[in-house]
Amino acid sequence: MRFRLLVRTPENVVFEHELASIPARALAWAADVVVMAALVLGSLRLVEMLGGSTGFATAIGFVAVFLVQWWYGALLEWWLGGQTVGKRWVGLRVLDTRGLRIGFVAAVVRNLLRIVDLLPGLYLVGGVSAWIDPCGRRLGDLGAGTVVVRERRLPPPTAMVAVSERHNSFALDPLVRLAVRRVTAPERDAMVALGLRREWLPPSVRHALFARLAVHLEARLGVPRPPHFSPEKYVLHLTSVVLA
């Protein structure tokens, strides 16, 4: 099993993801089992509190087990961008093999195939598959085209520019604050993504991307780059103003 997943974008930028280990995935699954059991028991307790009959409570119990077993993982991974309660607690996330957020179909497929991975018990099939596959994928991941990675703890956007490097005269300039209002959503996303991932980019790629983005922003916003600002510092300071 490899420990890293390298994803190359159409712009020839390589992003690196740390693959989740089997013990980490097992811990996340154990946490999810606890949550699922709590959901089922909670639904039964609610029926009892409402005064339902024994037969009705039993029927609700079967329905709750079915819904939780088949849809807990699929709906949460789709809604939370590849995470369940257990995965979020452990720090794992499901991505597609291109490094992108998984869609609804992929989330459903990988969770429906879980019944096969569980055979003949204690996740034996899934564990063997994850051990053999170079990317640590169980059968559900292979069928859905997904991979489980350890989520990096990226710094918050406000930490893009260190306090010692902040230039308040630039950030507080009324013309700058007015100009950044014209930043579009795609531009903002590109600025934030580049700022947060800059430490993991090769130096040449990092320099080229910041230079290209700085030229684009300077021309479109009409905000000149101060002589003492590098393209990277210019983009990061504009991003801080956008997110302020």
For each residue, the residues with C-beta under 8 A, 3 or more apart:
1: 19 130 131 133 134 135 136
2: 5 19 134 135 136
3: 18 19
4: 16 17 18 19
5: 2 16 17 18 19 99 135 147 149
6: 14 15 16 17
7: 14 15 16 17 98 99
8: 12 13 14
9: 12 13 14 15
10:
11:
12: 8 9 205
13: 8 9 201 205 209
14: 6 7 8 9 202 205
15: 6 7 9 99 197 200
16: 4 5 6 7 200
17: 4 5 6 7 95 99 147 149 150
18: 3 4 5 149 150 152
19: 1 2 3 4 5 135 136 147 148 149 150
20: 24 25 92 136 148 149 150
21: 24 25 136 150
22: 25 26 127 130 131 136
23: 26 27
24: 20 21 27 28 90 91 92 150
25: 20 21 22 28 29 90 92 130 136 148
26: 22 23 29 30 123
27: 23 24 30 31 86 90
28: 24 25 31 32 84 86 87 89 90 92
29: 25 26 32 33 86 123
30: 26 27 33 34 86
31: 27 28 34 35 85 86 89 90
32: 28 29 35 36 72 73 84 85 86 87
33: 29 30 36 37
34: 30 31 37 38
35: 31 32 38 39 72 84 85 86
36: 32 33 39 40 68 69 72
37: 33 34 40 41
38: 34 35 41 42
39: 35 36 42 43 64 68 72
40: 36 37 43 44 61 64 65 68
41: 37 38 44 45
42: 38 39 45 46
43: 39 40 46 47 60 61 64
44: 40 41 47 48 57 60 61 64
45: 41 42 48 49
46: 42 43 49 50
47: 43 44 50 52 56 57 60
48: 44 45 51 52 57
49: 45 46
50: 46 47
51: 48
52: 47 48 56 57 60
53: 56 57
54: 57 58
55: 58 59
56: 47 52 53 59 60
57: 44 47 48 52 53 54 60 61
58: 54 55 61 62
59: 55 56 62 63
60: 43 44 47 52 56 57 63 64
61: 40 43 44 57 58 64 65
62: 58 59 65 66
63: 59 60 66 67
64: 39 40 43 44 60 61 67 68
65: 40 61 62 68 69
66: 62 63 69 70
67: 63 64 70 71 72
68: 36 39 40 64 65 71 72
69: 36 65 66 72
70: 66 67 74 111 112
71: 67 68 74 75 111
72: 32 35 36 39 67 68 69 75 76 84
73: 32 76 77 84 107 110 111 114
74: 70 71 77 78 104 107 108 110 111 112
75: 71 72 78 79 107
76: 72 73 79 80 83 84 85
77: 73 74 80 81 82 83 84 87 94 102 107 110 111
78: 74 75 102 103 104 107 108
79: 75 76
80: 76 77 83 84 88
81: 77 93 101 102
82: 77 87 93 94 95 101 102 107 146
83: 76 77 80 87 88 92 93 94
84: 28 32 35 72 73 76 77 80 87 88
85: 31 32 35 76 88 89
86: 27 28 29 30 31 32 35 89 90
87: 28 32 77 82 83 84 90 91 92 93 94 148
88: 80 83 84 85 91 92
89: 28 31 85 86
90: 24 25 27 28 31 86 87
91: 24 87 88 150 151 153
92: 20 24 25 28 83 87 88 148 149 150 151
93: 81 82 83 87 148 149 150 151
94: 77 82 83 87 102 107 110 141 146 147 148 149
95: 17 82 98 99 100 101 102 146 147 148 149
96: 99 100 101 102 103 106 145 146 147
97: 135 145 146 147
98: 7 95
99: 5 7 15 17 95 96
100: 95 96
101: 81 82 95 96
102: 77 78 81 82 94 95 96 106 107 110 144 146
103: 78 96 106 107
104: 74 78 107 108
105: 108 109 144
106: 96 102 103 109 110 144 145 146
107: 73 74 75 77 78 82 94 102 103 104 110 111 144
108: 74 78 104 105 111 112
109: 105 106 112 113 140 143 144
110: 73 74 77 94 102 106 107 113 114 140 141 143 144 146
111: 70 71 73 74 77 107 108 114 140
112: 70 74 108 109 115 140
113: 109 110 116 117 138 139 140 143 144
114: 73 110 111 117 118 126 140
115: 112 118 119
116: 113 119 125 126 139 140
117: 113 114 123 125 126 129 138 139 140
118: 114 115 121 122 123 125 126
119: 115 116 124 125
120: 124 125
121: 118 124
122: 118 127
123: 26 29 117 118 126 127 138
124: 119 120 121 127 128
125: 116 117 118 119 120 128 129 138 139
126: 114 116 117 118 123 129 130 138 139 140
127: 22 122 123 124 130 131 138
128: 124 125 131 132
129: 117 125 126 132 133 137 138 139 142
130: 1 22 25 126 127 133 136 137 138
131: 1 22 127 128 136
132: 128 129
133: 1 129 130 136 137 138 141 142
134: 1 2
135: 1 2 5 19 97 141 147
136: 1 2 19 20 21 22 25 130 131 133 147 148
137: 129 130 133 141 142 146 147 148
138: 113 117 123 125 126 127 129 130 133 141 142
139: 113 116 117 125 126 129 142 143
140: 109 110 111 112 113 114 116 117 126 143 144 146
141: 94 110 133 135 137 138 144 145 146 147 148
142: 129 133 137 138 139 145
143: 109 110 113 139 140
144: 102 105 106 107 109 110 113 140 141
145: 96 97 106 141 142
146: 82 94 95 96 97 102 106 110 137 140 141
147: 5 17 19 94 95 96 97 135 136 137 141
148: 19 20 25 87 92 93 94 95 136 137 141
149: 5 17 18 19 20 92 93 94 95
150: 17 18 19 20 21 24 91 92 93
151: 91 92 93
152: 18
153: 91
154: 196 197
155: 159 160 196
156: 159
157: 160 192 195 196 239 240 243
158: 240 243
159: 155 156 162
160: 155 157 195 196 236 239 240
161: 165 166 233 236 237 240
162: 159 165 166
163: 166
164:
165: 161 162 233
166: 161 162 163 171 237 240
167: 170 171 226 237
168: 171 172
169: 172 173
170: 167 173 176 226 229 237
171: 166 167 168 176 177 237 240 241 244
172: 168 169 177
173: 169 170 176 177
174: 177 178
175: 178 179 223
176: 170 171 173 179 180 223 238 241
177: 171 172 173 174 180 181 241
178: 174 175 181
179: 175 176 182 221 222 223
180: 176 177 183 221 223 238 241 242
181: 177 178
182: 179 220 221
183: 180 187 188 191 217 221 238 242
184: 187 188
185: 188 189
186: 189 190
187: 183 184 190 191 217
188: 183 184 185 191 192 239 242
189: 185 186 192 193
190: 186 187 193 194 213
191: 183 187 188 194 195 213 217 235 238 239 242
192: 157 188 189 195 196 239 243
193: 189 190 196 197
194: 190 191 197 198 209 210 213 235
195: 157 160 191 192 198 235 236 239
196: 154 155 157 160 192 193
197: 15 154 193 194 200 201
198: 194 195 201 206 210 232
199:
200: 15 16 197
201: 13 197 198 205 206 209
202: 14 205 206
203: 206 207
204: 207 208
205: 12 13 14 201 202 208 209
206: 198 201 202 203 209 210 232
207: 203 204 210 211 231 232
208: 204 205 211 212
209: 13 194 201 205 206 212 213
210: 194 198 206 207 213 214 230 231 232 235
211: 207 208 214 215 231
212: 208 209 215 216
213: 190 191 194 209 210 216 217 231 235
214: 210 211 217 218 225 231 232 234 235
215: 211 212 218 219 231
216: 212 213 219 220
217: 183 187 191 213 214 220 221 223 234 235 238
218: 214 215 221 222 223 224 225 234
219: 215 216 222
220: 182 216 217
221: 179 180 182 183 217 218 238
222: 179 218 219
223: 175 176 179 180 217 218 238
224: 218
225: 214 218 229 231 234
226: 167 170 229 234
227:
228:
229: 170 225 226 233 234 237
230: 210 233 234
231: 207 210 211 213 214 215 225 234 235
232: 198 206 207 210 214 235 236
233: 161 165 229 230 236 237
234: 214 217 218 225 226 229 230 231 237 238
235: 191 194 195 210 213 214 217 231 232 238 239
236: 160 161 195 232 233 239 240
237: 161 166 167 170 171 229 233 234 240 241
238: 176 180 183 191 217 221 223 234 235 241 242
239: 157 160 188 191 192 195 235 236 242 243
240: 157 158 160 161 166 171 236 237 243 244
241: 171 176 177 180 237 238 244
242: 180 183 188 191 238 239
243: 157 158 192 239 240
244: 171 240 241
